[in-house]
């Protein structure tokens, strides 16, 4: 959950971030998860959920997104207070309505379709 007084209301947001230096998308994902949650993932714990795709955020910002999935029950979450103010577990079908940014909602639709296909 993210939110800063005087900026935006508190809202649910997945772990997100950009690629630094010469990282691969997978390396950036591992780093971002650790920076934001304190959870250290091994590359084999992550599965790509889609091919990288282009997301238009606004007329001045277009980004290439890679989506990864990791299941890590029974871990201790140690949030970086500069990144997030809380976390919660949601049912898959409730996540999209809790997201604030349209690009997160669009990305979640891809994740949701893929996860529900995997459960079938």
Secondary structure by P-SEA (a helix, b strand, c coil): cccccccccbbbbcbbbbbcccccaaaaaaaaaaaccccccccccccccccbbbbbccccbbbbbbbbbbbbcccccccccccccbbbbbcccccccccccaaaaaaaaaaaaaaaaaac
